Amino acid sequence: MKGIIIGGGIGGLTTAIALAQRGISATVFEAAPEIRAVGAGIIMATNAMQVLQRLGLADKVKEKGYRLTGGQIADQNWRPIQTIFADYAIQKFGVGSYAIHRAALQQILFQELPVGTVHLNHKLESVKRSGDKVRVTFANGFEDEADFVIGADGIKSAVRQSRFEEAEYRYSGQTCWRATVNTSIPQKLEKSAFELWGSQPGLRWGMVPVTSNQIYFYATVCAPAGERDDINTLVPSLVQQFGEFGETVTNLLAKTDPRNIIRTDIYDFAPIKKWYQGPIALLGDAAHATTPNLGQGGCQAVEDAYVIAKTLSEHVDPEKAFEAYQAIRYAKAKYVVDTSWMFGKLTNLSSPWIHLRNAAIRLTPASAAKKSSDKLFQLNY
């Protein structure tokens, strides 16, 4: 059996590795002229780390990443709203969560594949059934065919747009800035991820160490979609918007090269009902794009990758394999999309609801937070 994977991101590369380990050949085609690390940092949570253990990659991620012992949501004065400790996850599932730079993670995955597996600068133009095969055509004129095609090409998936139902894109109302900064790690940030919630709707600041001398940050505000930044005034503008979080935040911004700051309007799409059509399937954000509020986008793609390889190894007919893949993964992926969307709505609240929200979350027992985490971390395959 031969496959084609469209998209050379975390989901696509992990899928190629998982397939290869089960003796299934697959070629990865990526539209970009080079493998680029978009998004600066990422957390491989306990669920993704369990999958990476099965694939023999966890130790490499641990070596290049930064183990987190906990996470905390706090208000603008750094007063805790909710605290999560990672020790219970290690005790229950055998592995914790690791923050890592996307470039480091992609390099780990890329190096795991044989030379010639990944083909860059191949922008997809069409996906068509051709008898019992699937034929793909690219903008550079190259064509190929295989027994199955997997679209792992992100929220604006060309595979989905050409073969599946129209996705209903939803704007969260928030825009996000992200960057990684070379700096010493403040003591209060050691081994922990922080997300601070401000006094205005959508105003959030998150940060997490990704190495012993690098911090990844993200910052959100409520804003119309499509706005653009002036690179000459970007850092002062962010300092003004996020100054209420104090010197730890403003000092970090002062060290940030504005050319390294990525701005993204936060979208997802309403869950689609079917992820496959015959021998063509969708994976990761192409199938179930989620807002980043749970930090699960990349993790869910890693889970998809393992399951789709497993079902393809168990079924001669790709369509049957993809049907089994969706049956295993749909409920959890939809839970992530829906929960993350609702979580984002909570952060969009305005005063006086902000104070009531914070008070209510503070009264929520730790056991409830652990139960929610367990729904994310538990694997059902």
N, C-alpha and C positions, 0 to 999 in steps of 0.2 A: 504494500500500500504506500502511495506517495501523496504527500500533502503540500499545500502552499499556505503560508501564513502572511497576511498583509499587515504590516506594522512591526517595527523593530524596537518597540518600547519594552517596558518591564514584562507586560503580559505576553507579548509575542515571543520574546527571547526565552522566557521561562517555559512557554509551551513547546518550543523547539527542543529544549533540553529534555523536558519530560517525555516527549515523543521519542527522541533518540534513545533514551534509556530503556524504552519498551520496544526498540527495534523498528520504529516507524520513521521513514525518511521524510523530512520536511525542509523546504526552502523558505527563507524569510525575505520578503521584499519590503523595503522601507523607502518612503518618498523623499526623505531628507538626503542631502548629499553627504552627510556625516551623522554619526550617532552623537546627538547632543543631549546634555543633561538639563532638561527643562524643569524648573521648579525648585532647584537648589537642594532641598533636603526632603527626606521621607522617613517615616517610621515603619519598620517591619514589625508589626505587633505579633503577639503570641500565636495567633492563628496562622499568619504567614510564615513565622519561624518554624512552626511544626511541619509545614509543607516543605520548607527549605531543608529541614533535617532529613526528611524522606528522600529528597533529591541529592543529598550529600553536599549541600551548599551552605548550611548554617554556620559551620565553623569559619568559613571565609567571610561571611557577613559579620560575624562576631569580631573577627580580626580587624576589619576595616571600619566597623561601626562603633557605636557608643551605647553601652547597656544602660537602660533606664530603670531605676528602682521605684519610680513613682511618677505621678503627674498631679497637677493641682490647677483648679480654676479658682481665681481670686478676683476681688474687685479692684478698682483703680488705686486703692490704698494698700494693695497686696494682702488684704484680709481674706482668709480662705473662704471659699464658697463650697467647694467640694474637693476632697483629696482621694486619690487612688494610689494604693500601694501595690507594687508588682510582685512582692514575695509570694502572695497567695497563688498567682498565676504560675510561677515557677514550681511551687509545690504541687499544684493540681495538674499542670500540663507539661511540666518538665523543662520549660524554656520561657524566658521573659521576652521583653520588647527591646528592639535595638533601633536607634536613630542612625542614619547613614546618609552621606551625600549621594544624590542620584547618580552622579558621574561614577562614583566608586561602585555602586550596585550594578549599574549597567555594564561596567567593565568586567566585573565578576561574571556576569551572565554571558557576555560576549566571548570572553576567553574560554568558557566552558564548551563552546560549539566548535566543530571542525572548521578549518579555513574554507571559505567558499559557501558556507551556509547562508550568510547574510549578504544581500545585494542592495546597495544603497542607490539613491537617485532613480528610483523606480516609482513614479507616481501612477497610481491605478487609474485606468480609464474605463474599463468594463470587466464584468464577471458574467460569463454565459455558460449555460449547460451545453455540452457537446456530446450527445449520446450518453454513455455512462461516465463521462469525464466532465471536468469543469475547466474552461479556458479563460485565462486572464490576459488582458491587453494593457500595456503601459504607455504613457505619453511619449516615451523615447522610442517607441516602435517595437519593443521586445514583447514576445508572446510566450506563454507557457501553459501547460495543462497538467492536471493532477486528478487523483481520485476524490479529493476533498479540498475545500478552501476554508480557512478560518480568518475572519476579519477581526484583527486586534488593533485597529487603527483609530481608536479614540472616540471621543464624544461626537465628532463630526465625520464619523466613519464613511468612507466612500463605498465600502462593501454594503453597509446598511442602506445607504441612500439609493444604491442602484438596484437592490434586490428585495428590500423589506418595507414594512409599513412606515409611513412618515412619523418621525419622532416629534413629540410635543415638547419643544424646548421651554424650560422655565427659568426665568431670571430670578435669582434669590433676593435681588435688591441691594446686594453688596458687591463691592469691588475689593480686590486683594493685592497687596504688594508683598513680594517674597525676595529674600536674598540670603546668602551665606556670608558671614563676616569672620575674618581671621582675627582672633582676640583671645585673651586669657578668659577662662570660665569663672565668673563670679561664684563665690562659695555657695550662695543660695540656689544657684542653678546646677550645681554639680549633681549628676545622676538623675535629674528630674526635668520634666517638661512643664512649662507654665503657660497658662492662657489667662490673660487679664481682661475683664469685662469693664468697659468704661461707663461714663455717665450719659452717653448719647446712644441712640439706636444704632446697632450694628458696629459700634466702636469696640474693637478687640485687638489685643496684641498677644501673639504667641511666640514662644522661643524655646529651643531645645538644643543642647550640645550635639554635634554630629561627629566631632573628634575631640581630642584633648585641648585643641586650640582653635576650634571653629564653632560658631553658633549659627544655627538656622533660625530666621525669624519670619513671621508672617503677620500682616496687619490688615484689618478690614474696616470699612466704613460703609454706611448706606450712601449710595450715589447712583445717579442715572447710568445706564449702560452706555458704553462707547466713548466715555471721556478719555482724554489723553493728557500726559504729563509734559511739562517743560523740564528737561533734564537739568537745566541750570538752576532751577528753583525747587527741584523735587525734594531734596533732603531737608531744607528749611521748612518746606510745606508739611512734610511728614512730622518733623519735630513739633510744629505748632499743633497739628491734629492729635498727636499721641503724647504730648507733653504731660498730660495729667497722670501718666503712669510713672513718672519720676525719672531720676538720673540714670538708673540702670538702662532704661529704654532710650533716653535721649543720647546718652554716651555711646550706645551701640549704633544708633543712627549716624552719629557724627563720624564714626569710623567706616561707614559704608560708602563704597564707590557707587554713585547713582547709575553708572552704566551697567552695574550688576543687578539692579533692582528690576524684577519682572512684575508687571501689572497684568492682572487677569480679572475680568468680570466673572463672577461665580454663577455658573449655569448647571443644571442637570436636565434630564428629561423624564417625563412621566413613564413609569415602567411599561415596556412593551410586552405583549403577551407571548410572543414566540421568538426564540433566538436562533432558529435554524429554518432552512428551506432546502429540503433535499440534502445534497452533500455540501451545503454552504452553511456555516455557523458564525455567530458573533461571540466575542469574548471581551471581558473587562468593560471599560467605558463604552465600547461600541454597542454592548448589549444592555448595560444597566448603569449608565453614567450617574454618579452621585456627587453631591456637594461634599466638600472636604471636612465637614464638621466632626465626623467620627474618626478621621484619619485612616479610612479603610479603603480608599480607591485602589491603591496599588496592592493592598493585601487581598482584596477580593479578586483582582486579576490573577494573582499568584494561585489562589484557590481554584479559579476557573481552569488555569493551565494544567494543574495536576489532574483534575477530574476529567477534562476533555481527553487528555492522553490516556487515562485509565479506561474510559469507555470506548475509545477507538481501538484499544488493544483487546477489548472483550467482544467486539461486534465486527463482523465482516462488512456489513452494510453501514457506511458512514451516517446515513440518515437515522438508523436505529441507535447508533452511538451518540449522536447529537440529541436525540430524544431522551436518552438516559442521562446525558450530561445536564440538560435543563431540568429534568425531574429531580436531580440531586441538588442543584445549585440555586434554583429559582427562588425558593422561599427565603433563604438567608440573604441573597442579594437584594431582594425586594425590601426586606426588613431594614437593611442598611440604607437604601435609598430613602425610604419613608421616614425612618428615624432621624437621619441626618437632615432631611428637609425640615422636619418639625423642630429639631434642635436649632437650626438657623432662624426659624421664626421666633423662637424664644429670645435670641440675641438681638432681634429687631425691635423688641418692645421699647416703648418710651416711658418716661417718668409719668406717674408714680409707679407704674407696673414694674419698672426695673428693681425697685427696692423690695416689692412684694415677691418677685421672682427669686431674687437672691436669698431672701429669708426662707422661702419655701424649700429651695434646694438645700440650704444649710440644715433644715430639719429632716431631710431625707436620710434614713439610716444607711450606714456604709454597706450593709448587706444588700440593699437594693441596687447600689452601684455595681457591686461585685456580680450580682445576678445578671445585670445588663451586659457586663463585660463577658460573662460566661457564654451568653448567646452569640457573641462575636467570636470568641476563642475556640468554642467547641467545633470539632470537625465531625461530619456525619458520613465519612467515607474511608 
